[in-house]
Amino acid sequence: MKSLRTVRYSLLAAAVAGGAVVSTPALAEVSATAGVANLYLWRGQNLGGGTPVVMGSLDYSHESGLFAGVWGSSAGPDSEVDLYVGYAYSSDDFGFKVTAYDYSYPRSAVTGDLQEIALGVTFGGFFADAILAQGD
């Protein structure tokens, strides 16, 4: 059987830990989007089949620079679900961002899935972007 002293220290430790959690400021943000378009163009290709498209996203970002999200679209007769995760950093004159994407088309027999790594660097007023892609 636990002694009263052990129980008292356990309660004190729980109270201190709970107070630390409650007093911590929010360090992350969650956001969402929704939209409707009359067609769906992706890099110059009409993936919507000429029909209206419904789309939306759910995004998470942390003040450390880490972010992640999911984006989905009805994409006409098919559908698309994109998952992404990355890291971004910026200071007064320098910034960079790296993002990994997974584009998935679960209802399409024609369109294969695609994975990408997108890299971006800014310095002063200049920027450079690169995309490394791999498809099915």
Backbone hydrogen bonds, N-H to C=O, Kabsch-Sander energy under -0.5 kcal/mol:
donor,donor_aa,acceptor,acceptor_aa,energy
7,V,3,S,-1.9
8,R,4,L,-2.4
9,Y,5,R,-2.4
10,S,6,T,-2.2
11,L,7,V,-2.4
12,L,8,R,-2.3
13,A,9,Y,-2.6
14,A,10,S,-2.2
15,A,11,L,-2.2
16,V,12,L,-2.4
17,A,13,A,-2.5
18,G,14,A,-2.6
19,G,15,A,-2.3
20,A,16,V,-2.0
21,V,17,A,-1.9
22,V,18,G,-2.3
23,S,19,G,-2.1
24,T,20,A,-0.5
24,T,21,V,-0.7
29,E,61,S,-3.1
31,S,59,D,-2.4
33,T,57,S,-1.8
35,G,55,M,-2.6
37,A,53,V,-2.4
41,L,39,L,-0.6
42,W,45,Q,-2.8
45,Q,42,W,-1.6
47,L,40,Y,-2.1
47,L,45,Q,-1.1
48,G,40,Y,-1.1
51,T,48,G,-1.5
53,V,37,A,-2.7
55,M,35,G,-2.7
56,G,72,G,-2.2
57,S,33,T,-1.7
58,L,70,V,-2.3
59,D,31,S,-3.1
60,Y,68,A,-3.1
61,S,29,E,-2.7
62,H,66,L,-2.8
63,E,27,L,-2.9
65,G,62,H,-2.2
67,F,86,G,-2.2
68,A,60,Y,-2.5
69,G,84,Y,-2.4
70,V,58,L,-2.1
71,W,82,D,-2.6
72,G,56,G,-2.9
73,S,80,E,-2.4
74,S,54,V,-2.5
78,D,75,A,-1.6
80,E,73,S,-2.5
81,V,104,S,-2.8
82,D,71,W,-3.6
83,L,102,D,-2.1
84,Y,69,G,-2.2
85,V,100,A,-1.8
86,G,67,F,-2.6
87,Y,98,V,-2.3
88,A,65,G,-1.7
89,Y,96,F,-2.8
91,S,94,F,-3.3
95,G,122,T,-2.2
96,F,89,Y,-2.5
97,K,120,G,-2.3
98,V,87,Y,-2.5
99,T,118,A,-2.4
100,A,85,V,-3.1
101,Y,116,E,-2.8
102,D,83,L,-2.3
103,Y,114,L,-3.4
104,S,81,V,-2.1
104,S,102,D,-0.6
108,S,105,Y,-1.3
114,L,103,Y,-2.2
115,Q,134,Q,-3.2
116,E,101,Y,-2.0
117,I,132,L,-2.4
118,A,99,T,-3.1
119,L,130,A,-3.0
120,G,97,K,-2.3
121,V,128,A,-2.5
122,T,95,G,-2.9
123,F,126,F,-2.5
124,G,93,D,-2.9
126,F,123,F,-2.3
128,A,121,V,-2.3
130,A,119,L,-2.5
132,L,117,I,-2.8
133,A,131,I,-0.6
134,Q,115,Q,-2.9
136,D,113,D,-2.5
